[in-house]
Amino acid sequence: MVKRLTLRLQSIWLRHQEEMLMAGVGTTAKTGERCPESGIWQSMDSPSTTAPIAKGNVMPPHNNKAVTWKLTQLA
């Protein structure tokens, strides 16, 4: 029973990892570029912020500056 549970958890974890890679988590985009994927984006400045941005929208500035954004979660 423990072995089956372990195998099931490994399967779920691997599927999750594949989905994250295929979906583009970790993708970056700069202020002024079109958003390549809908989701939660984090600014790579300090202090940073997160924002929900939809695919096709223009990536915004943060604190009135051009920044690089990193996709942290899919919508």
Z-matrix of the N, CA and C atoms (Angstrom, degrees):
N
C 1 1.440
C 2 1.525 1 111.44
N 3 1.316 2 117.29 1 -42.97
C 4 1.464 3 121.32 2 179.32
C 5 1.526 4 109.56 3 -63.33
N 6 1.339 5 115.81 4 -40.17
C 7 1.461 6 119.44 5 -179.75
C 8 1.528 7 110.75 6 -63.39
N 9 1.330 8 117.45 7 -42.72
C 10 1.465 9 121.11 8 178.40
C 11 1.527 10 110.92 9 -62.06
N 12 1.319 11 116.97 10 -42.98
C 13 1.457 12 121.62 11 179.53
C 14 1.527 13 110.36 12 -63.88
N 15 1.313 14 116.62 13 -42.79
C 16 1.460 15 121.23 14 178.56
C 17 1.520 16 110.52 15 -61.54
N 18 1.325 17 116.96 16 -45.83
C 19 1.461 18 120.61 17 179.01
C 20 1.529 19 111.43 18 -62.96
N 21 1.314 20 116.94 19 -39.57
C 22 1.471 21 121.68 20 178.68
C 23 1.531 22 110.63 21 -63.53
N 24 1.317 23 116.24 22 -45.39
C 25 1.468 24 120.17 23 179.06
C 26 1.519 25 111.35 24 -64.32
N 27 1.313 26 117.48 25 -39.66
C 28 1.461 27 120.82 26 176.41
C 29 1.520 28 110.78 27 -61.96
N 30 1.320 29 116.99 28 -41.64
C 31 1.454 30 121.94 29 179.07
C 32 1.530 31 111.26 30 -62.60
N 33 1.320 32 116.40 31 -44.77
C 34 1.468 33 121.14 32 178.72
C 35 1.519 34 110.08 33 -63.19
N 36 1.317 35 117.82 34 -44.27
C 37 1.467 36 121.98 35 -179.09
C 38 1.522 37 110.61 36 -63.38
N 39 1.324 38 117.45 37 -44.70
C 40 1.467 39 120.56 38 179.53
C 41 1.528 40 111.53 39 -63.72
N 42 1.321 41 117.20 40 -40.97
C 43 1.463 42 120.78 41 178.39
C 44 1.529 43 109.77 42 -63.29
N 45 1.310 44 117.34 43 -41.76
C 46 1.467 45 121.82 44 177.92
C 47 1.532 46 110.43 45 -61.89
N 48 1.326 47 117.48 46 -44.40
C 49 1.456 48 121.34 47 179.26
C 50 1.531 49 110.93 48 -62.28
N 51 1.313 50 117.63 49 -41.97
C 52 1.466 51 121.52 50 178.87
C 53 1.523 52 110.95 51 -63.78
N 54 1.325 53 117.43 52 -42.94
C 55 1.454 54 120.97 53 179.23
C 56 1.526 55 111.06 54 -62.52
N 57 1.325 56 117.10 55 -40.71
C 58 1.457 57 120.83 56 -179.82
C 59 1.526 58 110.50 57 -64.89
N 60 1.320 59 116.90 58 -41.11
C 61 1.457 60 120.02 59 179.61
C 62 1.523 61 111.75 60 -68.66
N 63 1.309 62 117.21 61 -44.40
C 64 1.450 63 121.03 62 -178.39
C 65 1.517 64 111.62 63 -67.46
N 66 1.298 65 117.73 64 -32.66
C 67 1.444 66 122.47 65 -173.53
C 68 1.510 67 112.90 66 -80.52
N 69 1.299 68 118.88 67 -17.27
C 70 1.443 69 120.11 68 176.71
C 71 1.514 70 115.75 69 97.70
N 72 1.338 71 118.55 70 14.95
C 73 1.457 72 119.20 71 174.52
C 74 1.524 73 107.11 72 -58.96
N 75 1.325 74 116.13 73 131.57
C 76 1.458 75 120.94 74 -175.84
C 77 1.516 76 112.81 75 101.88
N 78 1.331 77 116.63 76 -12.30
C 79 1.460 78 121.67 77 176.78
C 80 1.528 79 108.99 78 -60.76
N 81 1.317 80 116.82 79 145.91
C 82 1.456 81 120.60 80 177.10
C 83 1.527 82 110.60 81 -118.52
N 84 1.310 83 114.75 82 154.28
C 85 1.470 84 122.15 83 176.27
C 86 1.520 85 107.28 84 -149.61
N 87 1.326 86 116.00 85 149.23
C 88 1.460 87 121.00 86 -177.31
C 89 1.519 88 111.29 87 -103.28
N 90 1.319 89 115.16 88 156.18
C 91 1.466 90 121.56 89 175.43
C 92 1.523 91 108.90 90 -49.61
N 93 1.328 92 115.42 91 132.64
C 94 1.464 93 121.29 92 179.34
C 95 1.514 94 114.13 93 95.45
N 96 1.329 95 117.93 94 -19.57
C 97 1.459 96 121.49 95 177.54
C 98 1.525 97 109.52 96 -82.24
N 99 1.325 98 116.46 97 160.21
C 100 1.463 99 121.28 98 174.42
C 101 1.520 100 108.92 99 -77.09
N 102 1.320 101 115.93 100 137.92
C 103 1.463 102 121.88 101 179.51
C 104 1.536 103 109.07 102 -66.19
N 105 1.336 104 117.74 103 124.23
C 106 1.463 105 119.92 104 -177.46
C 107 1.528 106 114.99 105 -81.71
N 108 1.340 107 117.93 106 -15.47
C 109 1.465 108 120.89 107 -176.01
C 110 1.522 109 109.73 108 -158.11
N 111 1.326 110 116.74 109 134.01
C 112 1.462 111 120.81 110 177.78
C 113 1.523 112 110.82 111 -68.99
N 114 1.321 113 115.92 112 137.77
C 115 1.453 114 119.70 113 177.38
C 116 1.506 115 112.27 114 163.91
N 117 1.315 116 114.74 115 -162.90
C 118 1.455 117 122.17 116 177.75
C 119 1.524 118 107.46 117 -95.88
N 120 1.322 119 115.02 118 125.03
C 121 1.457 120 122.09 119 -177.73
C 122 1.521 121 109.39 120 -114.59
N 123 1.340 122 116.31 121 142.08
C 124 1.461 123 121.66 122 178.72
C 125 1.514 124 109.08 123 -115.42
N 126 1.331 125 116.01 124 132.44
C 127 1.460 126 120.02 125 176.84
C 128 1.526 127 108.95 126 -72.40
N 129 1.320 128 116.06 127 143.86
C 130 1.458 129 121.03 128 -177.92
C 131 1.524 130 110.65 129 -99.64
N 132 1.333 131 115.86 130 39.91
C 133 1.455 132 120.98 131 176.07
C 134 1.523 133 108.62 132 -120.33
N 135 1.312 134 116.88 133 -175.71
C 136 1.457 135 120.15 134 -179.47
C 137 1.524 136 109.52 135 -133.96
N 138 1.317 137 118.05 136 125.69
C 139 1.461 138 126.35 137 -3.53
C 140 1.523 139 110.58 138 -72.48
N 141 1.309 140 116.04 139 146.60
C 142 1.467 141 119.95 140 -178.39
C 143 1.523 142 110.01 141 -90.09
N 144 1.317 143 114.47 142 170.26
C 145 1.460 144 121.56 143 176.20
C 146 1.514 145 108.01 144 -144.69
N 147 1.309 146 116.89 145 167.26
C 148 1.460 147 121.42 146 172.99
C 149 1.520 148 108.23 147 -120.71
N 150 1.321 149 114.95 148 154.23
C 151 1.459 150 119.94 149 -179.88
C 152 1.523 151 109.46 150 -153.18
N 153 1.339 152 116.97 151 141.06
C 154 1.466 153 119.46 152 171.83
C 155 1.524 154 108.04 153 -78.94
N 156 1.319 155 116.97 154 125.48
C 157 1.462 156 121.34 155 -179.05
C 158 1.520 157 108.02 156 -132.16
N 159 1.334 158 115.87 157 131.11
C 160 1.467 159 121.31 158 -178.04
C 161 1.525 160 111.41 159 -88.05
N 162 1.313 161 114.52 160 147.30
C 163 1.464 162 121.90 161 177.67
C 164 1.517 163 109.47 162 -53.36
N 165 1.326 164 116.39 163 132.68
C 166 1.460 165 122.35 164 178.25
C 167 1.519 166 114.21 165 95.05
N 168 1.345 167 117.08 166 -19.64
C 169 1.463 168 119.27 167 177.10
C 170 1.526 169 109.83 168 -73.41
N 171 1.313 170 115.96 169 158.91
C 172 1.463 171 120.85 170 177.70
C 173 1.524 172 108.62 171 -79.95
N 174 1.326 173 115.85 172 132.67
C 175 1.462 174 120.25 173 178.35
C 176 1.529 175 108.46 174 -67.42
N 177 1.322 176 116.60 175 130.23
C 178 1.463 177 120.73 176 -173.59
C 179 1.526 178 113.44 177 -85.12
N 180 1.336 179 115.66 178 165.93
C 181 1.464 180 119.02 179 169.39
C 182 1.525 181 109.13 180 -77.95
N 183 1.319 182 116.39 181 168.76
C 184 1.470 183 121.45 182 173.51
C 185 1.524 184 107.22 183 -134.06
N 186 1.317 185 116.08 184 132.23
C 187 1.467 186 121.53 185 -175.72
C 188 1.526 187 111.18 186 54.00
N 189 1.346 188 115.15 187 39.33
C 190 1.467 189 122.64 188 178.89
C 191 1.523 190 113.66 189 61.33
N 192 1.328 191 117.40 190 25.47
C 193 1.465 192 121.63 191 178.68
C 194 1.520 193 110.12 192 -130.20
N 195 1.329 194 115.22 193 150.58
C 196 1.463 195 120.29 194 171.94
C 197 1.527 196 107.96 195 -71.18
N 198 1.329 197 116.13 196 133.38
C 199 1.470 198 120.95 197 -178.56
C 200 1.522 199 110.11 198 -136.63
N 201 1.299 200 115.28 199 166.78
C 202 1.459 201 121.89 200 169.33
C 203 1.514 202 107.40 201 -95.59
N 204 1.325 203 115.03 202 136.57
C 205 1.469 204 122.51 203 178.62
C 206 1.519 205 108.75 204 -110.34
N 207 1.335 206 116.79 205 146.11
C 208 1.471 207 122.18 206 178.32
C 209 1.524 208 108.84 207 -123.72
N 210 1.335 209 116.04 208 129.80
C 211 1.457 210 121.44 209 178.36
C 212 1.531 211 109.37 210 -72.61
N 213 1.335 212 116.06 211 121.82
C 214 1.463 213 119.76 212 -177.42
C 215 1.520 214 113.21 213 -110.70
N 216 1.334 215 116.42 214 -19.77
C 217 1.472 216 120.22 215 -178.75
C 218 1.515 217 109.10 216 -156.48
N 219 1.318 218 116.78 217 138.34
C 220 1.453 219 120.95 218 177.16
C 221 1.510 220 111.09 219 -77.68
N 222 1.323 221 115.24 220 151.74
C 223 1.476 222 120.11 221 178.46
C 224 1.505 223 110.44 222 -74.60
